[in-house]
Amino acid sequence: MTFESRTEENVARSASHAAPDPKQLGLGRVAVLVDEIAELEAIGGERIAPAQSTLRIISTLEALGYRPVELILQPGKTDEWLSRLIAGDFRIAFNLCETLAGRADGEHLTAAAVELLGLPMTGASSATLLYCLNKDRCSAVLGANGIRVPEWRLVRRADPLPEDWTLFPAIAKPAADDASNGVHANSVVHSRAELLEAVQRLHQRWNLAMIQQFIEGREINLAIVGRFVLPPAEIDFTTLPDGSPPIVSFEAKWESGSPEDLGTRPICPAPLPPQQAKDLQHLAVRAWKAMDGQGYARVDIRLTDEGVPYVIDINPNPDLSIDAGLARQARVAGWSYDELIGKIAQEALSRFEAAGLTDEDWIFVPARTAEGEIT
C-alpha cells in the first residue's frame, strides 16, 4: 500500500464515526498520530531521522485487540486532522509524531492538541516534550534538581563565543533538535578555533547552538516504560575509525552500513556490576521525574573513567521501531514487541503520575536469557 492510499483510506475510516458494534469494539478505537512529511521522508530514504515503523505498530495494535486508525497530519490541513480526531470516537491516541510538518520544534504541539481534547495519549506530555527538546532548559532543570550534567552555554547566531569557556574537549550541537541532527565527528572539538568553526556551521541552519563539556567515557542508555525501568544498554565505540570521537553521530544513527554505524554497536545488557547498574537506573528515574516524565523514555548517561555519571540527554517518546534501542532493551527484559506496544498503550489508559512515585513503586526489570535471569 502506498503512503497516498494509506492517507485516503484512513481519512475515510476516521471520518466514519457511527457507533460501532460492541462485539467488534475490542479494546476500542486508537488514533495513531503521524506527521505526513516525516513519513514521506522516511519512505523516500532522505537523510533525515525517519519516522516510526507505523504500519508495524498498527498491525501490533490490531493483534492486541485495538482498532487503530492512522491520522496523518498534513501541512495546511490541521483543522481537518483535528475534526477527525474529535469525531472519531477514539479511546486513546497513540502519538508517533516526532515532528510537525517535518520540524522537531513542533513536536509538542500535536501532544498539546490531544491534551486539550482530554484524550488519553501515549508517551510524554507536551510540556515534557518541549523541555527535553530544548537541551539548555533540560540541563537547567536537571542541574536545579541536583543531577550532574555537563557544563554548557548557549550561543545565539551572530553572538561571540563565551569568553569564559575553557573546557575542552567540548561538543557543539543544536540547542533544540533531536535524532543527532547536526551532530557529526567534527562536532567534538579541542580548541577555541575548532569550537568557533563548529558553532558557525550550526548557525548556518540553527539560530541557537549549545556548547557542552564533552564527557569522555562509556555511554549508557536507560529505558523507562511507565513505571518499569529496563536493563541498561551500552554503546560500544571500540570499532570506530581511528580518530573518530566516541559519539552517536547523525551518520551512526541514520546511514546504515557507514563506518560510524558499524562502529557504534549496542550491547544489551550493559556489562556493569549489578550495584552500578541499579544506581544508574535510579539516576535515570530521578532525571525522568525531574522532567515530570510519563509514558516512555530513554535517558543517556556518560561515565567518566572514574565512574562518575553525567546525564547528557533525555529522549521522551524514543523510536519504537522493532529494531531500535527501546525494543532491544524490552527483549532483554523478556518482553515481546507486542508486549512493549501493549504496555505503552495500557500505561496511557491507566496513567501513573510519575512525579508521585516513590522508589518502592518503580519496577527495575532484570535482563533475561532463554535460561532465565542474568542480572
Contacts in CASP RR format, 6 or more apart in sequence:
PFRMAT RR
TARGET T0000
AUTHOR 0000-0000-0000
METHOD contacts of the structure
MODEL  1
MTFESRTEENVARSASHAAPDPKQLGLGRVAVLVDEIAELEAIGGERIAP
AQSTLRIISTLEALGYRPVELILQPGKTDEWLSRLIAGDFRIAFNLCETL
AGRADGEHLTAAAVELLGLPMTGASSATLLYCLNKDRCSAVLGANGIRVP
EWRLVRRADPLPEDWTLFPAIAKPAADDASNGVHANSVVHSRAELLEAVQ
RLHQRWNLAMIQQFIEGREINLAIVGRFVLPPAEIDFTTLPDGSPPIVSF
EAKWESGSPEDLGTRPICPAPLPPQQAKDLQHLAVRAWKAMDGQGYARVD
IRLTDEGVPYVIDINPNPDLSIDAGLARQARVAGWSYDELIGKIAQEALS
RFEAAGLTDEDWIFVPARTAEGEIT
1 9 0 8 1.000
3 39 0 8 1.000
3 40 0 8 1.000
3 43 0 8 1.000
6 55 0 8 1.000
6 70 0 8 1.000
6 72 0 8 1.000
7 36 0 8 1.000
7 72 0 8 1.000
7 74 0 8 1.000
10 69 0 8 1.000
10 70 0 8 1.000
10 71 0 8 1.000
10 72 0 8 1.000
11 72 0 8 1.000
11 80 0 8 1.000
11 84 0 8 1.000
13 69 0 8 1.000
14 31 0 8 1.000
14 69 0 8 1.000
14 71 0 8 1.000
14 84 0 8 1.000
14 85 0 8 1.000
14 87 0 8 1.000
14 88 0 8 1.000
15 84 0 8 1.000
15 87 0 8 1.000
17 87 0 8 1.000
17 88 0 8 1.000
17 89 0 8 1.000
19 89 0 8 1.000
20 29 0 8 1.000
20 67 0 8 1.000
20 89 0 8 1.000
24 67 0 8 1.000
25 67 0 8 1.000
26 65 0 8 1.000
26 66 0 8 1.000
26 67 0 8 1.000
27 64 0 8 1.000
27 65 0 8 1.000
27 66 0 8 1.000
27 67 0 8 1.000
27 91 0 8 1.000
28 65 0 8 1.000
28 66 0 8 1.000
28 67 0 8 1.000
28 90 0 8 1.000
28 91 0 8 1.000
28 92 0 8 1.000
29 66 0 8 1.000
29 67 0 8 1.000
29 68 0 8 1.000
29 69 0 8 1.000
29 88 0 8 1.000
29 89 0 8 1.000
29 90 0 8 1.000
29 91 0 8 1.000
30 61 0 8 1.000
30 66 0 8 1.000
30 67 0 8 1.000
30 68 0 8 1.000
30 69 0 8 1.000
30 90 0 8 1.000
30 91 0 8 1.000
30 92 0 8 1.000
30 93 0 8 1.000
30 94 0 8 1.000
30 345 0 8 1.000
31 68 0 8 1.000
31 69 0 8 1.000
31 71 0 8 1.000
31 85 0 8 1.000
31 88 0 8 1.000
31 90 0 8 1.000
31 92 0 8 1.000
31 93 0 8 1.000
31 94 0 8 1.000
31 119 0 8 1.000
32 54 0 8 1.000
32 57 0 8 1.000
32 58 0 8 1.000
32 61 0 8 1.000
32 68 0 8 1.000
32 69 0 8 1.000
32 70 0 8 1.000
32 71 0 8 1.000
32 94 0 8 1.000
32 96 0 8 1.000
33 71 0 8 1.000
33 73 0 8 1.000
33 85 0 8 1.000
33 93 0 8 1.000
33 94 0 8 1.000
33 95 0 8 1.000
33 96 0 8 1.000
33 97 0 8 1.000
33 110 0 8 1.000
33 114 0 8 1.000
34 51 0 8 1.000
34 52 0 8 1.000
34 54 0 8 1.000
34 70 0 8 1.000
34 71 0 8 1.000
34 72 0 8 1.000
34 73 0 8 1.000
34 96 0 8 1.000
34 97 0 8 1.000
35 51 0 8 1.000
35 72 0 8 1.000
35 73 0 8 1.000
35 97 0 8 1.000
35 98 0 8 1.000
35 99 0 8 1.000
35 100 0 8 1.000
35 101 0 8 1.000
35 102 0 8 1.000
35 110 0 8 1.000
36 72 0 8 1.000
36 73 0 8 1.000
36 74 0 8 1.000
36 75 0 8 1.000
36 101 0 8 1.000
37 75 0 8 1.000
37 99 0 8 1.000
37 101 0 8 1.000
37 102 0 8 1.000
38 48 0 8 1.000
38 49 0 8 1.000
38 50 0 8 1.000
38 51 0 8 1.000
38 97 0 8 1.000
38 98 0 8 1.000
38 99 0 8 1.000
38 102 0 8 1.000
39 51 0 8 1.000
39 54 0 8 1.000
39 72 0 8 1.000
41 48 0 8 1.000
41 50 0 8 1.000
41 51 0 8 1.000
41 102 0 8 1.000
42 50 0 8 1.000
42 51 0 8 1.000
47 254 0 8 1.000
47 255 0 8 1.000
48 181 0 8 1.000
48 254 0 8 1.000
49 98 0 8 1.000
49 178 0 8 1.000
49 179 0 8 1.000
49 180 0 8 1.000
49 181 0 8 1.000
49 253 0 8 1.000
49 254 0 8 1.000
50 254 0 8 1.000
51 96 0 8 1.000
51 98 0 8 1.000
52 96 0 8 1.000
52 98 0 8 1.000
52 319 0 8 1.000
52 320 0 8 1.000
52 321 0 8 1.000
53 320 0 8 1.000
53 321 0 8 1.000
53 322 0 8 1.000
54 70 0 8 1.000
54 96 0 8 1.000
56 321 0 8 1.000
56 322 0 8 1.000
57 68 0 8 1.000
57 94 0 8 1.000
57 96 0 8 1.000
57 320 0 8 1.000
57 341 0 8 1.000
58 68 0 8 1.000
58 70 0 8 1.000
60 337 0 8 1.000
60 338 0 8 1.000
60 341 0 8 1.000
60 342 0 8 1.000
61 68 0 8 1.000
61 94 0 8 1.000
61 341 0 8 1.000
61 342 0 8 1.000
61 345 0 8 1.000
62 68 0 8 1.000
63 338 0 8 1.000
64 338 0 8 1.000
64 341 0 8 1.000
64 342 0 8 1.000
64 345 0 8 1.000
66 92 0 8 1.000
66 345 0 8 1.000
68 94 0 8 1.000
69 88 0 8 1.000
69 90 0 8 1.000
71 81 0 8 1.000
71 84 0 8 1.000
71 85 0 8 1.000
72 81 0 8 1.000
73 81 0 8 1.000
73 97 0 8 1.000
73 100 0 8 1.000
73 101 0 8 1.000
73 110 0 8 1.000
74 80 0 8 1.000
74 81 0 8 1.000
75 101 0 8 1.000
82 113 0 8 1.000
85 93 0 8 1.000
85 113 0 8 1.000
85 114 0 8 1.000
85 117 0 8 1.000
85 119 0 8 1.000
86 117 0 8 1.000
90 119 0 8 1.000
91 120 0 8 1.000
91 349 0 8 1.000
92 119 0 8 1.000
92 120 0 8 1.000
92 121 0 8 1.000
92 122 0 8 1.000
92 345 0 8 1.000
92 348 0 8 1.000
92 349 0 8 1.000
93 114 0 8 1.000
93 119 0 8 1.000
93 120 0 8 1.000
93 121 0 8 1.000
93 122 0 8 1.000
93 348 0 8 1.000
94 121 0 8 1.000
94 122 0 8 1.000
94 344 0 8 1.000
94 345 0 8 1.000
94 348 0 8 1.000
95 110 0 8 1.000
95 111 0 8 1.000
95 114 0 8 1.000
95 121 0 8 1.000
95 122 0 8 1.000
95 123 0 8 1.000
95 317 0 8 1.000
96 320 0 8 1.000
97 107 0 8 1.000
97 110 0 8 1.000
97 111 0 8 1.000
98 104 0 8 1.000
98 107 0 8 1.000
98 178 0 8 1.000
98 179 0 8 1.000
98 317 0 8 1.000
99 106 0 8 1.000
99 107 0 8 1.000
100 106 0 8 1.000
100 107 0 8 1.000
100 109 0 8 1.000
100 110 0 8 1.000
104 133 0 8 1.000
104 176 0 8 1.000
104 177 0 8 1.000
104 178 0 8 1.000
104 179 0 8 1.000
104 181 0 8 1.000
105 133 0 8 1.000
105 176 0 8 1.000
105 177 0 8 1.000
107 129 0 8 1.000
107 130 0 8 1.000
107 133 0 8 1.000
108 126 0 8 1.000
108 127 0 8 1.000
108 129 0 8 1.000
108 130 0 8 1.000
108 133 0 8 1.000
109 126 0 8 1.000
111 121 0 8 1.000
111 123 0 8 1.000
111 124 0 8 1.000
111 125 0 8 1.000
111 126 0 8 1.000
111 129 0 8 1.000
112 126 0 8 1.000
114 121 0 8 1.000
115 121 0 8 1.000
115 125 0 8 1.000
115 126 0 8 1.000
120 348 0 8 1.000
120 349 0 8 1.000
120 351 0 8 1.000
121 348 0 8 1.000
122 295 0 8 1.000
122 296 0 8 1.000
122 344 0 8 1.000
122 345 0 8 1.000
122 347 0 8 1.000
122 348 0 8 1.000
123 294 0 8 1.000
123 295 0 8 1.000
123 296 0 8 1.000
123 316 0 8 1.000
123 317 0 8 1.000
123 344 0 8 1.000
123 347 0 8 1.000
123 348 0 8 1.000
124 132 0 8 1.000
124 293 0 8 1.000
124 294 0 8 1.000
124 295 0 8 1.000
124 297 0 8 1.000
124 316 0 8 1.000
124 317 0 8 1.000
125 292 0 8 1.000
125 293 0 8 1.000
125 294 0 8 1.000
127 292 0 8 1.000
128 291 0 8 1.000
128 292 0 8 1.000
128 293 0 8 1.000
128 294 0 8 1.000
128 316 0 8 1.000
129 316 0 8 1.000
129 317 0 8 1.000
131 137 0 8 1.000
131 138 0 8 1.000
131 141 0 8 1.000
131 291 0 8 1.000
132 138 0 8 1.000
132 291 0 8 1.000
132 314 0 8 1.000
132 315 0 8 1.000
132 316 0 8 1.000
133 176 0 8 1.000
133 177 0 8 1.000
133 178 0 8 1.000
134 175 0 8 1.000
134 176 0 8 1.000
135 152 0 8 1.000
135 173 0 8 1.000
135 175 0 8 1.000
135 176 0 8 1.000
135 210 0 8 1.000
135 212 0 8 1.000
135 313 0 8 1.000
136 152 0 8 1.000
136 154 0 8 1.000
136 175 0 8 1.000
136 208 0 8 1.000
136 210 0 8 1.000
138 291 0 8 1.000
138 313 0 8 1.000
138 314 0 8 1.000
139 149 0 8 1.000
139 150 0 8 1.000
139 152 0 8 1.000
141 290 0 8 1.000
141 291 0 8 1.000
142 149 0 8 1.000
142 287 0 8 1.000
142 290 0 8 1.000
142 291 0 8 1.000
142 311 0 8 1.000
142 314 0 8 1.000
143 149 0 8 1.000
145 286 0 8 1.000
145 290 0 8 1.000
147 283 0 8 1.000
147 286 0 8 1.000
147 287 0 8 1.000
147 290 0 8 1.000
147 311 0 8 1.000
148 308 0 8 1.000
148 309 0 8 1.000
148 310 0 8 1.000
148 311 0 8 1.000
149 310 0 8 1.000
149 311 0 8 1.000
149 312 0 8 1.000
150 212 0 8 1.000
150 213 0 8 1.000
150 214 0 8 1.000
150 215 0 8 1.000
150 302 0 8 1.000
150 310 0 8 1.000
150 312 0 8 1.000
151 167 0 8 1.000
151 212 0 8 1.000
151 213 0 8 1.000
152 210 0 8 1.000
152 211 0 8 1.000
152 212 0 8 1.000
152 213 0 8 1.000
153 162 0 8 1.000
153 165 0 8 1.000
153 210 0 8 1.000
153 211 0 8 1.000
154 175 0 8 1.000
154 208 0 8 1.000
154 209 0 8 1.000
154 210 0 8 1.000
155 161 0 8 1.000
155 162 0 8 1.000
155 199 0 8 1.000
155 203 0 8 1.000
155 208 0 8 1.000
155 209 0 8 1.000
155 210 0 8 1.000
155 211 0 8 1.000
156 207 0 8 1.000
156 208 0 8 1.000
156 209 0 8 1.000
157 203 0 8 1.000
157 206 0 8 1.000
157 207 0 8 1.000
157 208 0 8 1.000
158 203 0 8 1.000
161 192 0 8 1.000
161 195 0 8 1.000
161 196 0 8 1.000
161 199 0 8 1.000
161 211 0 8 1.000
162 211 0 8 1.000
165 192 0 8 1.000
165 195 0 8 1.000
165 211 0 8 1.000
167 213 0 8 1.000
168 189 0 8 1.000
168 190 0 8 1.000
168 191 0 8 1.000
168 195 0 8 1.000
168 214 0 8 1.000
169 188 0 8 1.000
169 189 0 8 1.000
169 190 0 8 1.000
169 214 0 8 1.000
169 216 0 8 1.000
169 245 0 8 1.000
170 188 0 8 1.000
170 189 0 8 1.000
170 195 0 8 1.000
170 211 0 8 1.000
170 212 0 8 1.000
170 213 0 8 1.000
170 214 0 8 1.000
171 183 0 8 1.000
171 187 0 8 1.000
171 188 0 8 1.000
171 189 0 8 1.000
171 211 0 8 1.000
171 212 0 8 1.000
171 214 0 8 1.000
171 247 0 8 1.000
172 187 0 8 1.000
172 189 0 8 1.000
172 195 0 8 1.000
172 198 0 8 1.000
172 199 0 8 1.000
172 201 0 8 1.000
172 202 0 8 1.000
172 209 0 8 1.000
172 210 0 8 1.000
172 211 0 8 1.000
172 212 0 8 1.000
173 182 0 8 1.000
173 183 0 8 1.000
173 187 0 8 1.000
173 202 0 8 1.000
173 209 0 8 1.000
173 210 0 8 1.000
173 212 0 8 1.000
174 181 0 8 1.000
174 182 0 8 1.000
174 202 0 8 1.000
174 205 0 8 1.000
174 206 0 8 1.000
174 208 0 8 1.000
174 209 0 8 1.000
174 210 0 8 1.000
175 206 0 8 1.000
175 208 0 8 1.000
175 209 0 8 1.000
175 210 0 8 1.000
176 206 0 8 1.000
176 208 0 8 1.000
177 206 0 8 1.000
178 315 0 8 1.000
179 250 0 8 1.000
179 253 0 8 1.000
179 254 0 8 1.000
180 248 0 8 1.000
180 249 0 8 1.000
180 250 0 8 1.000
180 252 0 8 1.000
180 253 0 8 1.000
180 254 0 8 1.000
181 250 0 8 1.000
182 202 0 8 1.000
182 205 0 8 1.000
182 206 0 8 1.000
182 250 0 8 1.000
183 247 0 8 1.000
183 248 0 8 1.000
183 249 0 8 1.000
183 250 0 8 1.000
184 249 0 8 1.000
184 250 0 8 1.000
184 251 0 8 1.000
185 244 0 8 1.000
185 245 0 8 1.000
185 247 0 8 1.000
185 249 0 8 1.000
185 251 0 8 1.000
185 260 0 8 1.000
186 194 0 8 1.000
186 197 0 8 1.000
186 198 0 8 1.000
186 201 0 8 1.000
187 198 0 8 1.000
187 245 0 8 1.000
187 247 0 8 1.000
187 249 0 8 1.000
188 214 0 8 1.000
188 245 0 8 1.000
188 247 0 8 1.000
189 195 0 8 1.000
189 197 0 8 1.000
189 198 0 8 1.000
195 211 0 8 1.000
199 209 0 8 1.000
199 211 0 8 1.000
202 209 0 8 1.000
203 209 0 8 1.000
212 312 0 8 1.000
214 245 0 8 1.000
215 302 0 8 1.000
215 303 0 8 1.000
215 304 0 8 1.000
215 310 0 8 1.000
215 312 0 8 1.000
216 246 0 8 1.000
216 304 0 8 1.000
216 305 0 8 1.000
217 246 0 8 1.000
217 302 0 8 1.000
217 303 0 8 1.000
217 304 0 8 1.000
217 305 0 8 1.000
218 234 0 8 1.000
218 302 0 8 1.000
218 303 0 8 1.000
219 234 0 8 1.000
219 235 0 8 1.000
219 237 0 8 1.000
219 246 0 8 1.000
219 248 0 8 1.000
219 300 0 8 1.000
219 301 0 8 1.000
219 302 0 8 1.000
219 303 0 8 1.000
219 312 0 8 1.000
220 232 0 8 1.000
220 233 0 8 1.000
220 234 0 8 1.000
220 270 0 8 1.000
220 272 0 8 1.000
220 280 0 8 1.000
220 300 0 8 1.000
220 301 0 8 1.000
220 302 0 8 1.000
220 303 0 8 1.000
220 309 0 8 1.000
221 232 0 8 1.000
221 233 0 8 1.000
221 234 0 8 1.000
221 235 0 8 1.000
221 266 0 8 1.000
221 298 0 8 1.000
221 299 0 8 1.000
221 300 0 8 1.000
221 301 0 8 1.000
221 325 0 8 1.000
221 329 0 8 1.000
222 229 0 8 1.000
222 230 0 8 1.000
222 232 0 8 1.000
222 280 0 8 1.000
222 281 0 8 1.000
222 283 0 8 1.000
222 284 0 8 1.000
222 298 0 8 1.000
222 299 0 8 1.000
222 300 0 8 1.000
222 301 0 8 1.000
223 229 0 8 1.000
223 230 0 8 1.000
223 233 0 8 1.000
223 296 0 8 1.000
223 297 0 8 1.000
223 298 0 8 1.000
223 299 0 8 1.000
223 318 0 8 1.000
223 325 0 8 1.000
223 326 0 8 1.000
223 329 0 8 1.000
223 330 0 8 1.000
224 230 0 8 1.000
224 284 0 8 1.000
224 285 0 8 1.000
224 288 0 8 1.000
224 295 0 8 1.000
224 296 0 8 1.000
224 297 0 8 1.000
224 298 0 8 1.000
224 299 0 8 1.000
225 295 0 8 1.000
225 296 0 8 1.000
225 326 0 8 1.000
225 330 0 8 1.000
225 340 0 8 1.000
225 343 0 8 1.000
225 344 0 8 1.000
225 347 0 8 1.000
226 294 0 8 1.000
226 295 0 8 1.000
226 296 0 8 1.000
226 343 0 8 1.000
226 344 0 8 1.000
226 347 0 8 1.000
226 352 0 8 1.000
226 354 0 8 1.000
227 352 0 8 1.000
227 354 0 8 1.000
227 357 0 8 1.000
227 361 0 8 1.000
227 362 0 8 1.000
227 363 0 8 1.000
228 333 0 8 1.000
228 343 0 8 1.000
228 362 0 8 1.000
228 363 0 8 1.000
228 365 0 8 1.000
229 281 0 8 1.000
229 284 0 8 1.000
229 285 0 8 1.000
229 362 0 8 1.000
229 363 0 8 1.000
229 364 0 8 1.000
229 365 0 8 1.000
230 326 0 8 1.000
230 329 0 8 1.000
230 330 0 8 1.000
230 332 0 8 1.000
230 333 0 8 1.000
230 365 0 8 1.000
231 268 0 8 1.000
231 269 0 8 1.000
231 270 0 8 1.000
231 277 0 8 1.000
231 329 0 8 1.000
231 332 0 8 1.000
231 333 0 8 1.000
231 365 0 8 1.000
231 366 0 8 1.000
231 367 0 8 1.000
231 375 0 8 1.000
232 268 0 8 1.000
232 269 0 8 1.000
232 270 0 8 1.000
232 272 0 8 1.000
232 277 0 8 1.000
232 280 0 8 1.000
232 281 0 8 1.000
232 329 0 8 1.000
233 266 0 8 1.000
233 267 0 8 1.000
233 268 0 8 1.000
233 269 0 8 1.000
233 270 0 8 1.000
233 325 0 8 1.000
233 328 0 8 1.000
233 329 0 8 1.000
233 332 0 8 1.000
234 266 0 8 1.000
234 267 0 8 1.000
234 268 0 8 1.000
234 270 0 8 1.000
234 271 0 8 1.000
234 272 0 8 1.000
235 246 0 8 1.000
235 248 0 8 1.000
235 264 0 8 1.000
235 265 0 8 1.000
235 266 0 8 1.000
235 267 0 8 1.000
236 263 0 8 1.000
236 264 0 8 1.000
236 265 0 8 1.000
236 266 0 8 1.000
236 267 0 8 1.000
237 246 0 8 1.000
237 247 0 8 1.000
237 263 0 8 1.000
237 264 0 8 1.000
238 263 0 8 1.000
239 262 0 8 1.000
239 263 0 8 1.000
239 265 0 8 1.000
240 246 0 8 1.000
240 259 0 8 1.000
240 260 0 8 1.000
240 263 0 8 1.000
240 264 0 8 1.000
241 259 0 8 1.000
241 260 0 8 1.000
241 263 0 8 1.000
244 259 0 8 1.000
244 260 0 8 1.000
248 264 0 8 1.000
249 260 0 8 1.000
251 258 0 8 1.000
251 259 0 8 1.000
251 260 0 8 1.000
251 261 0 8 1.000
252 258 0 8 1.000
252 260 0 8 1.000
252 261 0 8 1.000
252 263 0 8 1.000
252 264 0 8 1.000
253 261 0 8 1.000
255 261 0 8 1.000
266 325 0 8 1.000
266 328 0 8 1.000
268 325 0 8 1.000
268 328 0 8 1.000
268 329 0 8 1.000
268 332 0 8 1.000
268 367 0 8 1.000
269 277 0 8 1.000
269 332 0 8 1.000
269 367 0 8 1.000
269 374 0 8 1.000
269 375 0 8 1.000
270 277 0 8 1.000
272 280 0 8 1.000
274 375 0 8 1.000
276 307 0 8 1.000
277 375 0 8 1.000
278 364 0 8 1.000
279 309 0 8 1.000
280 301 0 8 1.000
280 309 0 8 1.000
281 364 0 8 1.000
282 359 0 8 1.000
283 299 0 8 1.000
283 301 0 8 1.000
283 309 0 8 1.000
283 311 0 8 1.000
284 299 0 8 1.000
284 301 0 8 1.000
284 311 0 8 1.000
285 359 0 8 1.000
285 362 0 8 1.000
287 299 0 8 1.000
287 311 0 8 1.000
287 314 0 8 1.000
288 297 0 8 1.000
288 299 0 8 1.000
288 314 0 8 1.000
288 354 0 8 1.000
289 354 0 8 1.000
289 355 0 8 1.000
289 356 0 8 1.000
289 357 0 8 1.000
291 314 0 8 1.000
291 316 0 8 1.000
292 354 0 8 1.000
292 355 0 8 1.000
293 316 0 8 1.000
293 354 0 8 1.000
293 355 0 8 1.000
294 351 0 8 1.000
294 352 0 8 1.000
294 353 0 8 1.000
294 354 0 8 1.000
295 316 0 8 1.000
295 317 0 8 1.000
295 344 0 8 1.000
295 347 0 8 1.000
295 348 0 8 1.000
295 351 0 8 1.000
295 354 0 8 1.000
296 316 0 8 1.000
296 317 0 8 1.000
296 318 0 8 1.000
296 326 0 8 1.000
296 344 0 8 1.000
296 347 0 8 1.000
297 314 0 8 1.000
297 315 0 8 1.000
297 316 0 8 1.000
297 317 0 8 1.000
297 318 0 8 1.000
298 314 0 8 1.000
298 315 0 8 1.000
298 318 0 8 1.000
298 325 0 8 1.000
298 326 0 8 1.000
299 311 0 8 1.000
299 313 0 8 1.000
299 314 0 8 1.000
299 315 0 8 1.000
300 311 0 8 1.000
300 312 0 8 1.000
300 313 0 8 1.000
300 314 0 8 1.000
300 315 0 8 1.000
301 309 0 8 1.000
301 310 0 8 1.000
301 311 0 8 1.000
301 312 0 8 1.000
302 309 0 8 1.000
302 310 0 8 1.000
302 312 0 8 1.000
303 309 0 8 1.000
303 310 0 8 1.000
304 310 0 8 1.000
318 324 0 8 1.000
318 325 0 8 1.000
318 326 0 8 1.000
319 325 0 8 1.000
319 326 0 8 1.000
320 326 0 8 1.000
320 327 0 8 1.000
320 340 0 8 1.000
320 341 0 8 1.000
320 344 0 8 1.000
321 327 0 8 1.000
322 337 0 8 1.000
326 340 0 8 1.000
327 337 0 8 1.000
327 340 0 8 1.000
330 337 0 8 1.000
330 339 0 8 1.000
330 340 0 8 1.000
331 337 0 8 1.000
332 367 0 8 1.000
332 368 0 8 1.000
333 365 0 8 1.000
333 366 0 8 1.000
333 367 0 8 1.000
333 368 0 8 1.000
334 365 0 8 1.000
334 368 0 8 1.000
335 343 0 8 1.000
352 361 0 8 1.000
366 373 0 8 1.000
366 374 0 8 1.000
366 375 0 8 1.000
367 373 0 8 1.000
367 374 0 8 1.000
367 375 0 8 1.000
368 374 0 8 1.000
END
